[in-house]
Amino acid sequence: MLELKRDNVSYLTRGAVIAALYVALTITPPLNAISYGQIQFRISEALNVLAFFEPAAIPGLFVGCMLANALGIPLGNSLGIIDVIFGSFLTLVSAYLIWKIKKPLVALLAPVIINALGVALELNWVLGLPYWASVLFVGIGETVVIYALGYPLLAILLRGKALVREDIYQQKIGN
């Protein structure tokens, strides 16, 4: 029983740290200036790669995105409650898919595609911006962040097995 409690605390702690990093990388100036809107390079999205090998990243990224979007409202950055709910849901789905897909380059397409389509829908609905142009702009920003920042981070972590539990490493990468 004590082991179960220790595992739960460890899981919650890892998720909370990821959530806090996501929030900090989204709302901290000057990063907040490029984290919202039709043309965005949300640096915190690079943390999505953690969901490839860390199951606590799934709720951590979800909560982090929810908090970043909520904290963006009084700053005039967020699309409001729709972004808090729908935008965070997009991150939850993306993180879950990253966890389920075994090939890193393919897994990282999840946030690119889901955010390009989903955030563009939000931008169209809330701000009246053209849907397909928003898909293009959000998709470019997400691709740059995920593959230029996130993928190298994932490669470094996997190569050094840093922060990666052996059982998950074998399940994902091992033969």
C-alpha positions as a Python dict, from the first residue, in 0.01 Angstrom:
ca = {
    (1, 'M'): (0, 0, 0),
    (2, 'L'): (282, 238, 83),
    (3, 'E'): (440, 166, -258),
    (4, 'L'): (113, 253, -431),
    (5, 'K'): (93, 585, -247),
    (6, 'R'): (458, 661, -327),
    (7, 'D'): (394, 585, -696),
    (8, 'N'): (86, 811, -698),
    (9, 'V'): (278, 1098, -537),
    (10, 'S'): (564, 1052, -784),
    (11, 'Y'): (322, 1049, -1080),
    (12, 'L'): (140, 1361, -957),
    (13, 'T'): (470, 1538, -891),
    (14, 'R'): (606, 1464, -1239),
    (15, 'G'): (279, 1584, -1394),
    (16, 'A'): (280, 1900, -1182),
    (17, 'V'): (638, 1986, -1279),
    (18, 'I'): (551, 1945, -1648),
    (19, 'A'): (239, 2161, -1602),
    (20, 'A'): (442, 2433, -1429),
    (21, 'L'): (707, 2430, -1704),
    (22, 'Y'): (435, 2454, -1970),
    (23, 'V'): (277, 2754, -1799),
    (24, 'A'): (610, 2929, -1744),
    (25, 'L'): (718, 2877, -2107),
    (26, 'T'): (384, 3011, -2231),
    (27, 'I'): (307, 3318, -2020),
    (28, 'T'): (652, 3449, -1931),
    (29, 'P'): (753, 3760, -2127),
    (30, 'P'): (874, 3774, -2401),
    (31, 'L'): (755, 3420, -2481),
    (32, 'N'): (391, 3519, -2420),
    (33, 'A'): (409, 3749, -2724),
    (34, 'I'): (453, 3448, -2956),
    (35, 'S'): (239, 3197, -2766),
    (36, 'Y'): (-110, 3306, -2872),
    (37, 'G'): (-295, 3402, -3189),
    (38, 'Q'): (-304, 3297, -3553),
    (39, 'I'): (73, 3312, -3593),
    (40, 'Q'): (216, 3145, -3285),
    (41, 'F'): (530, 2967, -3183),
    (42, 'R'): (429, 2838, -2840),
    (43, 'I'): (768, 2720, -2710),
    (44, 'S'): (596, 2520, -2435),
    (45, 'E'): (456, 2290, -2704),
    (46, 'A'): (805, 2139, -2731),
    (47, 'L'): (725, 1971, -2398),
    (48, 'N'): (471, 1753, -2581),
    (49, 'V'): (761, 1520, -2660),
    (50, 'L'): (770, 1422, -2293),
    (51, 'A'): (443, 1234, -2347),
    (52, 'F'): (634, 989, -2567),
    (53, 'F'): (794, 826, -2263),
    (54, 'E'): (631, 982, -1957),
    (55, 'P'): (264, 900, -1891),
    (56, 'A'): (242, 1177, -1629),
    (57, 'A'): (304, 1423, -1911),
    (58, 'I'): (-45, 1358, -2046),
    (59, 'P'): (-234, 1520, -1756),
    (60, 'G'): (61, 1754, -1693),
    (61, 'L'): (44, 1903, -2042),
    (62, 'F'): (-336, 1922, -2023),
    (63, 'V'): (-334, 2110, -1692),
    (64, 'G'): (-42, 2328, -1803),
    (65, 'C'): (-223, 2428, -2121),
    (66, 'M'): (-545, 2491, -1930),
    (67, 'L'): (-367, 2717, -1682),
    (68, 'A'): (-168, 2899, -1952),
    (69, 'N'): (-485, 2966, -2150),
    (70, 'A'): (-673, 3076, -1838),
    (71, 'L'): (-390, 3305, -1727),
    (72, 'G'): (-377, 3447, -2079),
    (73, 'I'): (-733, 3581, -2048),
    (74, 'P'): (-657, 3878, -1818),
    (75, 'L'): (-343, 3945, -2022),
    (76, 'G'): (-559, 3976, -2334),
    (77, 'N'): (-381, 3686, -2506),
    (78, 'S'): (-617, 3391, -2477),
    (79, 'L'): (-935, 3328, -2676),
    (80, 'G'): (-1122, 3307, -2346),
    (81, 'I'): (-1307, 3016, -2191),
    (82, 'I'): (-1333, 2843, -2529),
    (83, 'D'): (-952, 2829, -2543),
    (84, 'V'): (-928, 2714, -2182),
    (85, 'I'): (-1163, 2421, -2250),
    (86, 'F'): (-1122, 2335, -2618),
    (87, 'G'): (-753, 2428, -2655),
    (88, 'S'): (-664, 2224, -2348),
    (89, 'F'): (-865, 1930, -2481),
    (90, 'L'): (-661, 1945, -2804),
    (91, 'T'): (-344, 1918, -2597),
    (92, 'L'): (-485, 1624, -2398),
    (93, 'V'): (-569, 1433, -2717),
    (94, 'S'): (-231, 1514, -2871),
    (95, 'A'): (-39, 1399, -2564),
    (96, 'Y'): (-239, 1076, -2544),
    (97, 'L'): (-169, 999, -2911),
    (98, 'I'): (202, 1072, -2866),
    (99, 'W'): (205, 821, -2578),
    (100, 'K'): (28, 554, -2787),
    (101, 'I'): (236, 585, -3108),
    (102, 'K'): (572, 405, -3096),
    (103, 'K'): (760, 590, -3372),
    (104, 'P'): (876, 934, -3250),
    (105, 'L'): (863, 1120, -3582),
    (106, 'V'): (512, 990, -3648),
    (107, 'A'): (395, 1046, -3289),
    (108, 'L'): (497, 1410, -3305),
    (109, 'L'): (264, 1469, -3597),
    (110, 'A'): (-28, 1444, -3351),
    (111, 'P'): (9, 1791, -3196),
    (112, 'V'): (93, 1947, -3532),
    (113, 'I'): (-221, 1815, -3703),
    (114, 'I'): (-458, 1839, -3407),
    (115, 'N'): (-353, 2193, -3312),
    (116, 'A'): (-345, 2317, -3672),
    (117, 'L'): (-702, 2200, -3730),
    (118, 'G'): (-839, 2266, -3379),
    (119, 'V'): (-681, 2601, -3299),
    (120, 'A'): (-774, 2722, -3648),
    (121, 'L'): (-1134, 2631, -3566),
    (122, 'E'): (-1114, 2837, -3246),
    (123, 'L'): (-961, 3133, -3431),
    (124, 'N'): (-1233, 3114, -3695),
    (125, 'W'): (-1515, 3085, -3442),
    (126, 'V'): (-1396, 3344, -3190),
    (127, 'L'): (-1214, 3598, -3408),
    (128, 'G'): (-1364, 3526, -3751),
    (129, 'L'): (-1021, 3457, -3903),
    (130, 'P'): (-1010, 3251, -4224),
    (131, 'Y'): (-1004, 2880, -4133),
    (132, 'W'): (-759, 2742, -4390),
    (133, 'A'): (-514, 3031, -4354),
    (134, 'S'): (-521, 2972, -3978),
    (135, 'V'): (-462, 2598, -4030),
    (136, 'L'): (-155, 2687, -4235),
    (137, 'F'): (-15, 2945, -3991),
    (138, 'V'): (-79, 2744, -3674),
    (139, 'G'): (51, 2429, -3844),
    (140, 'I'): (375, 2601, -3946),
    (141, 'G'): (433, 2734, -3594),
    (142, 'E'): (355, 2400, -3434),
    (143, 'T'): (579, 2214, -3681),
    (144, 'V'): (871, 2445, -3612),
    (145, 'V'): (837, 2414, -3234),
    (146, 'I'): (774, 2038, -3229),
    (147, 'Y'): (1040, 1934, -3478),
    (148, 'A'): (1307, 2206, -3431),
    (149, 'L'): (1291, 2217, -3049),
    (150, 'G'): (1093, 1917, -2927),
    (151, 'Y'): (1237, 1642, -3144),
    (152, 'P'): (1602, 1724, -3060),
    (153, 'L'): (1504, 1730, -2690),
    (154, 'L'): (1341, 1389, -2727),
    (155, 'A'): (1644, 1250, -2912),
    (156, 'I'): (1879, 1371, -2638),
    (157, 'L'): (1662, 1229, -2361),
    (158, 'L'): (1623, 893, -2535),
    (159, 'R'): (1989, 865, -2634),
    (160, 'G'): (2105, 928, -2280),
    (161, 'K'): (1806, 749, -2130),
    (162, 'A'): (1777, 1058, -1912),
    (163, 'L'): (1447, 1075, -1727),
    (164, 'V'): (1324, 764, -1913),
    (165, 'R'): (1225, 457, -1711),
    (166, 'E'): (1388, 139, -1841),
    (167, 'D'): (1058, -48, -1884),
    (168, 'I'): (912, 233, -2095),
    (169, 'Y'): (1235, 266, -2295),
    (170, 'Q'): (1223, -105, -2381),
    (171, 'Q'): (854, -87, -2469),
    (172, 'K'): (900, 212, -2699),
    (173, 'I'): (1251, 173, -2839),
    (174, 'G'): (1385, -169, -2741),
    (175, 'N'): (1373, -474, -2960),
}
